[in-house]
Amino acid sequence: MTQLAEIADIIIPRTDTPGAADARVQEYIDFQLAKDRARQKVLRDGLRWMASQGDKAAALGEASRKPDS
């Protein structure tokens, strides 16, 4: 869940307002996926891909530009 928290913090950073960590976004995602094995696999595959990238912020930018396939 640490990697998920890091990614959520990149997407919703703490500024003068609370960020993803403050809102415990990673816990909410974990709760929502607790009973959905198919979505868990999609998330795990995405996290695995993200872990293989050097710069998580750049990887998120790249992933956001890729067409759905």
DAQUICOR-V958839 format. One record per pair of residues at least 24 apart in sequence whose C-alpha atoms are under 10 Angstrom apart, sorted by the first residue. I is the first residue (numbers start at 1). J is the second residue. D is the distance in whole Angstrom. If there is no record, write none. Layout:
i-><I	I>
j-><J	J>
d-><D	D>
//
This chain:
i-><1	1	1	1	1	2	3	3	3	3	3	4	4	4	4	4	4	5	6	7	7	7	7	7	10	10	10	11	11	11>
j-><26	27	29	30	47	26	47	48	50	51	56	29	30	43	44	47	50	29	56	47	50	56	57	60	56	57	60	57	60	61>
d-><7	8	10	8	10	8	7	10	9	8	10	9	9	9	10	7	10	10	9	9	9	7	8	8	8	7	9	8	8	10>
//
